[in-house]
Amino acid sequence: MTGDNWTFLVVRGEESPVQQYTISTRTIRRALGGVAVAAVAFIGMGLALGTDGVARVQARNLEARNQALEEELVGFQSRLRQLESSLDAVASNDAHFRTIAGLGAIDPEVLEAGVGGPGLGAPENSPLWSTDSITTKSIFASAYDLSALERRARLLSASLAEATDSVLAHRELLESTPSILPTNGWLSSSFSRARMHPIHNRPLPHEGLDISAPEGTPIYAAAKGRVKRAGWIAGYGQAVEIDHGFGFSTLYGHASKLIAQPGQEVLRGDLIAQVGSTGISTSSHLHYEVRVNGVARDPKTYILPDAVTF
């Protein structure tokens, strides 16, 4: 190296002349700078290409994830519709249950009311609004529907709990209320304050139902109670009278055979006698009476629907 120059000697062999090259320091610096610039440019291009590739992969992954989220949202909305349908069925059953429990049905406007209000906010306030307003609206609508269904479910839950408490509180009354037709047959004479009597041939009160049936047909207790009388009762022939409590009593007349005994505790549906034609009777049938606090009432008022054959 001489001054600002670099001298290089190139020896190829013993017989080849020695070649000498002199290069200035400035030239070497420029060459090295060019190489450095080229290296940096090459690295930059590599980084750019790599970054672009990563970005493309991330974009594809993001697109796939968005597609999956949209499918999940569609499935969630379908489940919401199924839940709404299930709650409709629960609401219908709840109305029947409340009726049985002696309670009024929930006001439909209360049951169907939405949830609204500032608590839900607005879709425009969501961070997703600026990137995907359509999906944001769908999410907001689903959240709104879910809130409404949750509120409806809470109302139905409270209603069923109230009805259950009422049924339990009135269980004894329900079990003691005459509610079934005591025998299988055909209604031959209804309750009447003035019916032409088939034997006395003059208008007389008929304070029960006559149910025509073959002799020996089973007669069942119409409700839970205690047998007050079981024997011969004037006009009714062989008969059973049951005290059900709560002011209810029932009488089963014209039996061919008595099975229940005085003082016996019976449940609804227990066999107590058999159909006959004893006492003042023209044919085999059951005369069935319901009394409330001693006053005769039309038994059909207490028989459950579809229990009478006309």
C-alpha positions in Angstrom: 0.0 0.0 0.0 1.5 3.3 -1.1 -0.1 6.5 0.0 -3.8 6.4 -0.9 -3.2 3.5 -3.3 -3.3 -0.3 -2.9 -0.8 -2.4 -5.0 -1.6 -6.1 -5.7 0.9 -8.5 -7.1 -0.5 -11.5 -9.0 1.9 -14.5 -9.4 0.5 -17.3 -11.6 3.6 -19.5 -11.7 7.4 -19.5 -11.8 7.6 -18.9 -15.5 4.7 -16.4 -15.7 5.6 -12.8 -15.3 4.4 -11.1 -12.1 1.5 -8.7 -12.7 1.0 -5.7 -10.6 -2.3 -3.8 -10.1 -2.6 -0.5 -8.3 -6.0 0.6 -7.0 -6.7 3.7 -5.1 -8.3 3.6 -1.7 -11.2 5.7 -3.0 -12.0 3.1 -5.7 -11.9 0.3 -3.1 -14.3 2.3 -0.9 -16.6 2.9 -3.8 -16.6 -0.8 -4.7 -17.3 -1.8 -1.1 -20.0 0.7 -0.9 -21.6 -0.6 -4.1 -21.5 -4.1 -2.8 -23.0 -3.0 0.5 -25.8 -1.2 -1.3 -26.5 -4.2 -3.5 -26.5 -6.4 -0.4 -28.9 -4.1 1.4 -31.2 -3.9 -1.7 -31.1 -7.7 -2.0 -32.0 -8.2 1.7 -34.7 -5.6 1.4 -36.2 -7.3 -1.6 -36.1 -10.6 0.2 -37.8 -9.1 3.2 -40.4 -7.4 1.0 -41.2 -10.7 -0.7 -41.3 -12.5 2.6 -43.6 -10.0 4.2 -45.9 -10.0 1.2 -46.1 -13.8 1.4 -46.9 -13.7 5.1 -49.5 -11.0 4.4 -51.1 -13.2 1.8 -51.2 -16.2 4.1 -52.6 -14.1 6.9 -55.2 -12.7 4.5 -56.3 -16.2 3.5 -56.4 -17.3 7.1 -58.5 -14.3 8.1 -60.9 -14.9 5.2 -61.3 -18.6 6.2 -61.9 -17.5 9.8 -64.5 -14.9 8.8 -66.2 -17.6 6.7 -66.3 -19.9 9.7 -67.6 -17.2 12.0 -70.4 -16.4 9.5 -71.4 -20.1 9.4 -71.3 -20.2 13.2 -73.6 -17.1 13.3 -76.0 -18.7 10.9 -76.1 -21.8 13.1 -76.6 -19.7 16.2 -79.5 -17.9 14.6 -81.1 -21.3 13.7 -80.8 -22.4 17.3 -82.4 -19.2 18.4 -85.4 -19.9 16.2 -85.6 -23.4 17.6 -85.4 -22.1 21.2 -88.2 -19.6 20.4 -90.4 -22.5 19.1 -89.7 -24.5 22.2 -90.7 -21.5 24.4 -93.9 -21.1 22.4 -94.8 -24.7 23.4 -93.8 -24.1 27.0 -96.0 -20.9 27.0 -99.0 -22.9 25.7 -98.5 -25.6 28.4 -98.0 -22.9 31.0 -101.4 -21.4 30.1 -103.1 -24.8 30.6 -101.2 -25.4 33.8 -102.2 -22.0 35.2 -105.8 -22.7 34.4 -105.7 -26.0 36.3 -104.0 -24.2 39.2 -106.8 -21.7 39.2 -104.6 -18.8 38.0 -105.2 -16.5 35.1 -102.9 -16.8 32.0 -100.0 -14.3 31.6 -100.9 -11.3 29.6 -99.7 -12.0 26.0 -98.4 -8.5 25.7 -96.3 -9.0 28.8 -95.1 -12.4 27.5 -94.2 -11.2 24.0 -92.7 -7.9 25.1 -89.2 -7.1 23.7 -86.2 -6.1 25.7 -85.1 -2.8 24.1 -83.5 0.0 26.1 -80.1 1.5 26.4 -78.6 -1.6 27.9 -78.2 -3.2 24.5 -76.5 -0.2 22.9 -76.5 0.1 19.1 -74.7 -1.8 16.3 -72.9 1.4 15.3 -71.1 1.4 18.6 -69.5 -1.9 18.0 -65.7 -2.0 17.1 -66.7 -4.2 14.1 -69.0 -1.6 12.6 -66.3 0.1 10.6 -65.0 -3.1 9.1 -68.2 -5.1 8.5 -71.5 -3.4 9.2 -73.6 -6.2 7.8 -72.2 -8.8 10.1 -72.4 -6.4 13.0 -76.1 -5.9 12.4 -76.6 -9.6 12.3 -74.7 -10.1 15.6 -76.7 -7.2 17.2 -80.0 -8.7 16.1 -79.1 -12.1 17.4 -78.1 -10.6 20.8 -81.4 -8.7 20.9 -83.4 -11.9 20.2 -81.4 -13.8 22.8 -82.1 -11.1 25.4 -85.8 -11.3 24.6 -85.9 -15.1 24.8 -84.0 -15.0 28.1 -86.5 -12.5 29.5 -89.4 -14.7 28.3 -87.8 -17.8 29.8 -87.5 -16.1 33.1 -91.2 -15.1 33.0 -92.3 -18.6 32.2 -90.0 -20.1 34.9 -91.6 -17.7 37.5 -95.1 -18.5 36.1 -94.6 -22.3 36.3 -93.2 -21.9 39.8 -96.3 -19.9 40.9 -98.6 -22.5 39.2 -96.8 -25.3 40.9 -97.1 -23.7 44.3 -100.8 -23.1 43.7 -101.4 -26.7 42.6 -99.6 -28.0 45.6 -101.6 -25.7 47.9 -104.8 -26.9 46.3 -103.8 -30.5 45.8 -106.3 -31.8 48.4 -109.1 -29.7 46.9 -108.3 -31.0 43.4 -108.1 -34.6 44.6 -111.5 -34.2 46.4 -113.3 -32.6 43.5 -115.5 -35.1 41.6 -114.1 -35.0 38.0 -114.8 -38.4 36.3 -117.8 -40.3 35.0 -118.3 -43.0 37.6 -119.2 -45.7 35.0 -119.1 -46.5 31.3 -122.4 -46.1 29.6 -124.8 -43.7 27.9 -126.4 -40.6 29.4 -130.1 -41.4 29.5 -131.3 -38.5 31.7 -129.7 -35.2 32.6 -129.9 -33.0 35.6 -133.1 -31.0 35.7 -135.2 -29.0 38.2 -138.4 -30.4 36.7 -138.3 -33.7 34.7 -141.3 -35.9 33.9 -140.7 -38.8 36.3 -140.9 -42.1 34.4 -142.7 -43.9 37.3 -144.6 -41.1 39.1 -145.6 -39.6 35.8 -145.4 -36.0 37.0 -142.7 -33.2 36.8 -140.2 -33.7 39.6 -136.6 -32.5 40.1 -133.9 -34.8 38.8 -130.9 -33.9 40.8 -128.3 -36.0 39.0 -127.4 -38.0 35.9 -128.8 -41.3 34.8 -126.2 -43.4 33.0 -127.6 -46.5 31.3 -125.2 -49.6 31.5 -125.5 -53.3 31.7 -126.0 -54.8 35.2 -122.7 -55.5 36.9 -120.8 -52.7 35.2 -118.2 -51.3 37.6 -118.9 -48.1 39.4 -115.9 -46.0 40.5 -115.5 -43.2 43.1 -115.5 -39.8 41.3 -112.9 -38.4 43.8 -110.9 -38.9 46.9 -113.1 -39.2 50.1 -114.6 -41.3 52.9 -117.7 -43.5 52.4 -120.5 -42.0 54.5 -123.2 -44.5 53.7 -123.2 -47.9 51.9 -126.6 -49.7 52.0 -130.2 -49.3 51.2 -131.4 -45.7 50.7 -135.1 -45.0 50.1 -135.7 -44.3 46.4 -132.1 -45.0 45.5 -132.1 -48.7 46.3 -128.6 -50.1 47.0 -126.4 -46.9 47.1 -123.1 -45.4 48.2 -122.6 -41.9 49.5 -119.1 -40.4 49.7 -118.1 -37.4 51.7 -115.1 -35.7 49.8 -114.6 -32.8 52.1 -114.5 -29.1 51.1 -118.3 -29.3 50.9 -118.4 -32.0 48.2 -120.4 -35.2 48.4 -121.5 -37.7 45.7 -124.2 -40.4 45.6 -124.3 -43.6 43.5 -127.8 -45.2 43.4 -129.6 -48.3 42.1 -126.5 -50.5 42.4 -126.8 -54.3 42.1 -123.9 -54.9 44.4 -122.0 -52.7 47.0 -118.3 -53.1 47.4 -117.3 -50.1 49.5 -118.0 -50.1 53.2 -119.0 -47.2 55.5 -116.0 -45.4 56.9 -113.7 -46.7 54.1 -111.2 -44.2 52.6 -111.3 -44.2 48.8 -109.4 -42.5 46.0 -110.6 -41.3 42.6 -111.1 -44.4 40.4 -111.5 -46.9 43.2 -114.2 -49.6 42.6 -117.2 -49.0 45.0 -120.2 -50.8 43.5 -121.8 -52.4 40.4 -124.6 -51.0 38.2 -128.0 -52.4 38.9 -131.7 -51.5 39.0 -132.6 -51.5 42.7 -135.0 -49.0 44.3 -137.3 -46.9 42.2 -135.9 -47.8 38.7 -137.2 -49.0 35.4 -134.0 -50.4 34.0 -130.3 -51.1 34.8 -128.5 -47.7 35.3 -126.5 -45.6 37.6 -128.1 -42.5 39.2 -125.2 -40.2 40.0 -125.5 -37.0 42.1 -123.0 -34.3 43.1 -123.8 -32.0 46.0 -121.9 -28.9 47.2 -122.7 -27.9 50.8 -125.8 -30.0 50.6 -127.1 -28.4 47.4 -127.5 -30.6 44.3 -125.4 -29.4 41.3 -125.3 -30.6 37.7 -122.6 -33.4 37.7 -121.6 -32.5 34.1 -120.2 -29.3 35.5 -117.5 -31.2 37.2 -116.8 -34.1 34.8 -113.7 -33.6 32.7 -114.2 -33.1 28.9 -114.7 -36.3 26.8 -115.7 -38.2 29.9 -119.5 -38.5 29.0 -120.9 -40.6 26.1 -124.1 -39.0 24.7 
